Amino acid sequence: MSRPRAIGLLLGTKSANLNTALFPMKLRFHLLTAITAVALISSTPPALQAKSDAEQICVSVGRLLEEGHYTHQQLNAEMSQKFLRNYLELLDFSHLFFTQKDVDALTGKYGTALADDVLLGNLKPAYEIYDLYQKRVDERVAKIKELLKQPMDFKTDATVELRREKAPWPKDEAEADELWRGRIANELLQEKLSEHPIEPGPQLVGRRYDRIARNVHEEDREEQVKLYLDALAQSYDPHSEYLSKADFKNFNIQMGLSLVGIGAMLRTEDGYAKIESLVPGGPAQVDGRLKVGDRITAVGQGQGEFVDVRDMRLDKVVEMIRGKKGTKVRLLAIPANAPDPSQRKNVDLVRDEIKLKDQEARADIIIKKDENGNPVKLGWLTLPSFYADMDRHSKSTTRDVLALLKRLKKENIGGLVVDLRRNGGGSLEE
């Protein structure tokens, strides 16, 4: 059996507010469906009890990554540089708020020291870098509000680079201003051409960036620690991610293979909540109007007004779409195949309990011929994940597999194949 690509940790602390989990993930997005992970239980070393909860977690995660990750990579100057880069990328993925001048200054100050800070439980760099990011966002939003007061010429021949994750940071504030001028013009043009306008373009775009600034300010120190240690985990490999207590609660729900919603997996792309996949048998898949690749722009509850969700934090969008069984949610979405991003479709769905059947163990019978040409009945057991309901104990991989094996035995199979090809992990106990 191959070694796991990342470790999973559940760290016990003095406070329930900062219980955290670190576990392997295939994709970096929040889910309305299931994910799989490995959870290993550990307790905080007694020597760390004098530190605050966040500092204890910082030291513990650093030590456990050094000692428990399959690479056994030490936290050194090289890892510090990678760690810093990851943190800046998590904060400013599209390279729009920081300038290269900012990046150079932060690299000079923290580039080789972050590893030592982690092992000492010093979170001051995490907070200082985040505070600078917050300042840059506030400055940029203020400039955008001024730009929205000016008339915009849509007749010019101009090109706007929308996907900037691989582009360099603007070298200075003047270059950043030019980038943003084109970006805002593009957003205003999309709203001007929209088939379902919510409100005048400048007003809508202004509120959108007010929300971005508000979201940045809403990130408290605990959430900043989450981002910081997430960047540390991803420095070891891109499939490891640090989860907060709230994230871990969602993980427990998903491990139970049951939730209430519309049955869609979402991820963030260019400020939109994009549909990654649909759960077979879920409200969205049965209704048929929402498609993979659609981008959600607004959400409404029942007959209430639509709320613009572009550039809203994905966990907030997920929270708006989830709800009580039997209630209605309305979505405005840009169709995946729309040649014009101003196109919208209005989809109303009734929330229901989603059974994540595609992640459950299942068994099939196949017939193969042996070397003499005689038919042989084989059992094929597919196990997509090692799931376990950690709260109600209503779902268990072990129980489900045992029931399937008993059924296959009654079929008098001549052999058994256990298919783990798409199994990304799950409960260690299972």
N, C-alpha and C positions, 0 to 999 in steps of 0.2 A: 504493500500500500504506500502511495507517495506521501511525502511529508506535507503538512498543511502550509499554505503560503503565508499565513499570518497567525498570530496568537489572538485569543479572545480573553478578556479579563473583566471580572466584576469586582470592583474595589469597595470594600467596606470602610465607611468613615464614621466619625462621630455624629454627623448630621445627615438626615435623610435627604436634605436639599441638594447634596452634591454626590449622591450615589451615581456611579458612572459605569459605562461599559465600553470596551474596546473590542471590536470583532471584525472578521474579514467580510468584505462586501464585494460583489462583482461590479456593481455600478453605484455611483455616488448620487443617488436621488432618493427622496422620500417616496413612500409607497402608499397606495390605496389598496395594494394587494400584499402578497407575502414576500418576505425575504428570508434567507437562511443565514445562520451564524453559529459560531462555536463560543460557548461561555464557560470559562474556567473560574472557579471561585478562589479568591485570595483575600487575606485580611491585611490591614495596614500594620507594618512593623511597629512594635512598641516604641522604638527610638524616634518615630516620627510624630508621636502623639502631642508633642509640645507645639507643633506647627498648626496653622489654620487648616481647615478642611481642604481648601484649594491647594495650599502648599504641600500637604500630605499627598494629595492625588498627583500633583506634578512630579514629586520625587518618586513615588511608587511607579507611575507610568514609565518614567525614564529608566528606572532600574529594571523593571520587568521587560521592557523592550530590549534592553541590552542583554539580559540574561535569558529571556524566553523566546525571542523572535528567532526564526530558523537561520537567519543570516549571522546571528551573534555579533552584529555590528556595534562597535563601541560609539558612544556619543563623544565625538571629537570635533576638531575644527572643520573638517570636511562636511560632517553631518550638520554642523551649525549653519553653514552656508546654504545647504539644501533645505534645511528647516526654515530659515528666514525666507528663502525664495517661495516656499510653499505657503507660508503665512501671508505674504504679500499677494500671492495669486488668489488665495481664498478670499481675501478682502476686496481686491480689485481685479477680478477675473478678466475683464475686458480692457484693462490697461487704460483707463480713462481719468481716474481721479489723482493718483500719484503721478508725478513727473519723474523723468530719469534722474533729475537732480535730487529728488526725495529718496529714490532707491539707492543712489550712490551714498548719500549721507547715512542712511540706515545701515547699509552694508559696512561702511567704515566704523560705525559705532557698535553694531551687534554681530557682524558677519562671522566672527570666530568665537564668540563668547556665549552663545545661546545654550550650548550643550552643558557647560558648567553651571549656568543659571538654572537649568532644569533640575540637575542633580542636587542643587542647593535649595530648591524650592522657591527660587526667586522669580516671581511673576511680573516684576516691574517692567521688563521689556515688552511683554504681551500687552500690558495696559498702555504704555507710552506709544507703541506703534499704532494701536487701535485709536488712541486719542488723536494722533496725527491724521489718520484716515478719516475720522469723524470731522475734523477741522477742514480737510480738503473737500469733503462732501458738502459741508455747509457753505463753503466758499463757492463751489461750483453751482449749487442750487440757487444761490443769490444771483449769480451771473445769468443763469438760465431764466430766472424770473424777469430780469431786465431785458433779456433778449426777446422774450415773448411779448413785450410791450411794443416792439418795433415791427413794422410791416415786413412780410417775408416775400421775396421774389421767387416764384416757382418756375419761371421761364428760363432760368439760366441752365447751361449745360454743365452739370456737376456730377461727381461720383462720390458716394458715401460708403466707407468701409464699415459694414455692420458687425461683422465677426472679427473682433480684434484680439482674441485670446493669444494669437501667435504673433501679433504685431508688437513692436517695441513700445515702451511707454513714451509719451510725448517728451521731447527733450527739455521743454520749458513751458511756462504758462502761456506764452503767445501761441505756441504750436497746439497746446491743449484747447485754447479758445477757438482756433480754426476747426479742429476736429468736432468740437461740440456744436459749432454753428451749423455744420452740415448735418449732424445727427438730429438736431432739433427741427431743422427744415424737413427732414425725412418724416419725422413723427407727425408734424403738423400736416404734411401732405397726405399721409395715410388717413388721418382723422377727417380731413376735408373730403376725401373720396369714399369714406365709409358708407355702407348701405344702411347701417344701424347706428347713427350718431347718438351718443349719450348726452353730450353737451358741446358747446363750441370748443374747437381744437385747442386754442391757447389756454383756456380755462382747464380743460381736461389734462393737457400735458403738464401744466403748472401744478395741478393737484398730484399728478403722478410723481413728480420729483419732490414735492413736499412729503409724500408718503415714503419715498426712498430715504430722505433725511430723517424722517420720524422713525423708520425701521432701524436705522443706524443708531439713533439715540436710545431706542428701546432695548438694545443689546446690553444687558447688565454685565457685571463682572463675571458672573458664573457662565454666561453664554460666551463671553470673550475667552474665558479659559477653555471652553469647549472647542472654539475655533483654533486656538493656539495649540492645544494638544492633538487636535485633529491633524493639523499641519505636521506635527511631530510624528504621528503614526504613519502618515503618508510618506514621510521621508524614508521609512523603512521599506515600504512597498505600496503601490497605489491601491491595493485592495484592502488595506486596513483603514479603519475609521473609528474615531473616538465619538462615543455617543453620550449625551446628557441623560439625566434621569427621565425626562419626557420622551426622548428618543427610545430609551430602553423600554418604556411602557408600551410604545407603539410596537417595538420588537416582540414583546410578550403577546400582544394581540395577534400579530402576524404569525407567530409560532403556533398559535391555537387554530390557525387556518379558518378563521371566521371573523367577520367584521360587518358593520352596517354602512352602506354607501352606495355608489353607483357601479362599482366594479371596474375601475380604471386605474392604471399605474401611471403616475405623472413624474416628470422631471423638469427642471428648469432649463430653458434654452433661450438666450437673448431676451431675457426678461419675461418670457411667457411660461405658463404652466402647460407643457406639451404632453399629449397622450402618448405614452410609450407602448402600452398594450392594454387589451380589454380582457376581463375575466370571462371565460365561457359561461353562459347562463346568467350573467349579471345583468342588471337593468340596462346599462349602456349597450352591451353586446346584443341583447334581445331586441332593444328598440331599433338599433341599426343606423341611427343618424350620425352618431359620433364615430369617427374613424381614427385609427392609429396615425399619428402625425398632426392631428388637429391641435390648434393652439388656443387655449381658453383665454378670453380677454375680459370677461365680466361674469359675475355670479349673482343670481337673485334667489331669495328664499320665498317659496310659495308664490303669491301674487305681488310680492314686494318689488321695489325698484332694483335695477341692476347696480352692482358695485364693481367699478373698474378694478381689475386685479393684475394688470400688467405691472411688472416690477415689484409686486407684493411678494413677501417671503413665502416660499412654497408651503411651509408648514401652516401658514395662515390660510392659504388657498385650500389646502387639504381639509383644514378644520371647517371652512365654510361649506365645502362640498359634502363632507360627512354630516350625519345627523341622526335623528330618530327614525326607526323603521316606519314606513308608510307616509312620510312627509315628502313634499315636493321640492326639488331644486331646479333652477333654470340656469342654463349656460349660454353665453354668446361665445362662439368659437370661429376662428379663421380656418376654413377647410384646408386639409393637408395638400390638396391638389390645386388650390386657388392660385391662378397666375397673378392675381392682384391682391395684395395683403389687406386692402380695405374691405374685402368681402367678409361677410359674417353670416353665420347660421344660428338660429335660435332653437335650442333643444331643451325641453322640459322632461324631467325624469322623476320617478318615485323611488325613494331610497328603499333598499331591502337588505336583508341579511345575505352576505356573500359567503358562500362556502367555496373555499379555494381548492376545488377538486383536483386541479392540475398539479397540486403539490402533495396530494395524498398518494400513499402506496396503492398500486393496482396490479392485478394479475391477469394474464391471458394464456390461452392454450395455442400452441403452434404445432404443426405436423411437419416433421422432417424425415427423410429416408436415411436408413443406416447404410453401411457399406454393401449390404446384400440387396438393397432396394426395398427393404421392408419399412413401412411407416412407423415412426416413433413419435409418441406424444410427449411434448416438452412443455414445462411450465415456464412462463416468462414473467418475472416479477420486477416491475419498474418502481424504483424508489427515488423520486425527485429531490427529497430533502429528509433530514432527520428532525421531524417536528414533534412538539410536545406542548400541550396546554399547561403553562406554568401556574395558572391561577385556579382554573376549575378542574384540571386534570381530565377533561372530557375527550381529549385527543392524545393518542400515543402511537408513535411509530411501531413500538414493540407489539402492542395489542393488535394493531391493524395487520402487521406482517404475519403474526401468529394465526390470525383468522384466515388470511389468504393462503397460508401454507396448508392449513387443515382442509380448505376447499380444494386445493390442487392435489392433495393426497387422495381425496375421494375420487378424483378424476383418473387415478392410477397413472400418473405421469412417469415417464421413464428417465427423466432428467430435469434439472432446474437451472435456469439462467437468472442471475440477479443483475439487473441493469442499473448501474450507478453513474452512467456517463454524464448526466446533467445535474448530478447531486453536488451542490455547493457547500454542504455542511449542515449544521444545525445544532440540536441539543447534544451535548457530549454524553449525557446519561443515556440517551437513546442509542 
